[in-house]
Amino acid sequence: MSGPLKNARRERFCQEITSGASAAEAYRRAYGSNGDTAKVNGSRLLTFADVNGRLSELRAPVARQARVTVQSLLDELRLTIEAARKAEQHGVVVSSLTLAAKLTGLLTERLEVSARGPLQHLTTEAEVLEDLVTQHGGDAAGIARELRELADRVERYRKPILIEVTPNIWKWPRT
């Protein structure tokens, strides 16, 4: 598949999804339908082959760009580490390795979530979602981004981190 869908409403639906709208909201915007109809049909549209193909097509450049950006940073860090080792700048080596580990997901910062404060009164999913919408001024893309970041953090937390260690690779300066 290449290019926009022949069905203009399905194309608009895909554009709305890639901009961060939920399936129900994208359906409302593309088809002008409300309520349960938008929820059901928006979900149903996501199962269609042409819609899935177009969504993949629309998301591919963004994913490719993100990979290139991370990869280019890692390449630059690799050069920095090599130069710092030659110059015996061990602090630069350590901070560069730490940054590389963060970029690749090997090292994550600890995140603590507490029920105290403004979230304490939220007891249902609907209340949490309403609070998110209020905080972001209805910006669906901002909400979606925040939820994806949270989901990524949860996924990284669940997975055990294994690091291979090769003995005798460090050359310590002799005194």
N, C-alpha and C positions, 0 to 999 in steps of 0.2 A: 504494500500500500504506500502510496506517496501522494502528499497533498491533502487538501481539505476533503471532507466527506461530501458526497453529492446531496445528501439530506442536510439542508441548512440548519435545522433545529438540532440534529445530532451533533453537527460541527460546533454549534454554539454551546451545547451541553459539554462537549469535550474541552472547549476553551475555558469554560467556567470551572470545571474540575481542576484543570492544570493551574488555574489562578488561585486555587485553595478553597473553593466552595465545596460544601458537602454535596452528595448525590441529590438529596432532596432540594437543596437551594439551587443547584445547577439546573435541575429539572424545572423548578418554578420560573427561573429566569429565561430558559429556552422555550418552554411550552406554555407559560402563563397559567399553570395549574397550582392549586394550593392544597394544604392539609395532607391527609393520608394518601391521596392520589399521587402527590409529588414524591412522598417517601417511597411508596411501592414501585412506581414507575421509574424513579431515579435509580433505585437499587436494581431493578430489572434491566435497565439500559446498560448498566455496568457489566452484564453478562453477555452482551452481544459482541460477536467477533469483530465487526467493523469498528465498534466503539473502542474496544480494547486495543485493537491495532493502532487506531489514531492516537489514543492516549499514550501508548508506548512511543509512537513517533514524536509526539509533542514533548515528551519528557526526556527523550534521548539526548538532545543537545545540552540540556541543563546538567544531566548526569555526567556526560562526557566532559563538560567544562569543569565540573567539580573535581573529577579525577585528575585532569590535567593540572589543575591548580595545586592539589595536594602533592601530586607527583613532582611538579616543578619545585615546590618548596623542599621536598625530601632530597631532590638532586642538589639543590643549593646548599642544604645542610650537610650533605655528604662532602661537598667540596670544602665547606667551612671546617668540618671536623678534620679532614686530611691536612689542611693548612695549619690548623691549631695544633695538631699532634707534632708536625714538623717543627713548629715554633715553641713546642713544649708549653703551650698555654692550656693547662689542664682544666681550668675553670670554664674556658670556652668550650672545650670538648664535652664536659659534663652537662653544661646548660644546653648545648646543641643536641646531645643524645636525649636529654629529657624532653626537649621540644619535639624531636622526631618520634619519641615514644607516645607523646600526647597526640600527635597528628595521625598516627597509625592506630590509635585506640588501645595500645598496650598499657598506657598509664592514664588513669582517670582520676579526677579530683573527687574527693568525698563530698557527697551531697546529703544533707540532713533535712528532712521535712518534718515539720511540727504542726500539730492541729491547733496551736495557740494563735491568737490574733484574728485577723479578718476572715480566715477560713473556718474558724471553729464552729460557726453557726451553720455551715453548709453540711447537710446530712444526706441529700439525695443527689443523684447524677444530674438531674435537671437544675438544681440549685447551683452546682459547680459550673455547669455549662453557661447558665445565665450570668454568673459572676465573671466568667471568662469573656463573654460577649460585652459585658459592661466595661471591663478593664480595657479591652481593645477597641472600644467604640464600634463594635459590629464588624471589625476587620477580620473577615474569615481567613484570609491568608496568614495574618499574624497569629490567630488562634491555632490554625493548622500547624504552623511552623513550631509554635511552643509545644504543642502536643507531640509532634514528631520528635523534637529534642528530648522530651521527657521519656518517650517510648524507647529512644536510642539509649538513654542513660539506664533505664530499667534493664534493657537487653544486655548491655555491657556488664551491669552489676550481676546478672544471673549467670553469665558465662565465667567459668574459672579461667584465670589468666595463667598460661604456661609460657615460661621463658626458658629457652635453651641456654645453658651456660657452658662454655668451653673453657676448661681449666688452662691456666698458664698463658692467657692471651694478653695480659697486661704486663707492660714493661715499666717497672717502678724505677725511678732514678736512685742510683746508689749514693749513699752518703759516706 
